[in-house]
Amino acid sequence: MSDNHIYKQIELVGSSTTSSDDAVAQAIARASETLRNLDWFEVTEVRGHIRDGKIAHWQVGLKIGMRLEDED
């Protein structure tokens, strides 16, 4: 097995009515249900939806890196 790793990167947007941190956690949790070898994430943007002068939803853009499996 090599100490070198190759990654595939995807972009997601997580959403939450609670917080930006929860939006990130929701996106990662959902991605981990169908993807393997999730290894890192990077928040690329934070935005939200306003309703009646209050934050209704946090929306967080993020990149997730998946480590490609070694070929045997």
C-alpha positions in Angstrom: 0.0 0.0 0.0 1.3 3.4 -0.9 1.6 6.4 1.4 0.4 8.6 -1.5 -3.3 9.3 -1.8 -5.5 10.5 -4.6 -8.8 12.3 -3.9 -12.0 12.9 -5.7 -13.7 16.2 -4.8 -17.4 16.9 -4.8 -19.4 20.0 -3.9 -22.5 20.0 -1.8 -24.8 22.5 -0.1 -26.0 21.7 3.4 -29.1 23.4 4.9 -30.3 23.8 8.5 -32.7 25.9 10.5 -30.4 25.6 13.5 -26.9 26.8 12.5 -24.2 26.9 9.9 -22.3 24.1 11.8 -25.4 22.0 11.7 -25.8 22.6 7.9 -22.2 21.3 7.5 -22.9 18.2 9.7 -26.1 17.5 7.8 -24.3 17.5 4.4 -21.5 15.3 5.6 -23.9 12.9 7.3 -26.0 12.6 4.2 -23.0 12.1 1.9 -21.6 9.4 4.2 -24.8 7.3 3.6 -23.9 6.7 0.0 -20.2 7.5 -0.4 -17.1 5.9 0.9 -13.7 7.1 2.2 -14.8 10.6 3.0 -11.6 12.2 4.3 -11.8 16.0 4.5 -14.1 19.0 3.9 -13.7 22.7 3.2 -16.4 25.3 3.7 -16.5 27.5 0.5 -19.5 29.8 1.3 -22.1 30.6 3.9 -25.4 32.1 3.1 -28.9 31.9 4.3 -32.6 32.6 3.8 -34.3 35.4 5.7 -38.0 35.3 6.7 -39.7 38.0 8.7 -36.4 39.6 9.5 -34.9 36.5 11.0 -32.7 33.6 9.8 -34.9 30.9 8.5 -32.3 28.6 7.0 -28.5 28.5 6.9 -27.0 27.3 3.6 -23.4 26.2 3.6 -21.4 25.3 0.4 -18.7 22.8 1.0 -16.2 20.6 -0.9 -15.7 17.1 0.3 -12.6 15.0 -0.5 -13.0 11.3 -0.9 -9.8 9.2 -0.9 -9.7 6.8 -3.9 -9.1 3.2 -3.0 -5.7 1.6 -3.9 -5.7 -0.9 -6.7 -4.4 -4.3 -5.7 
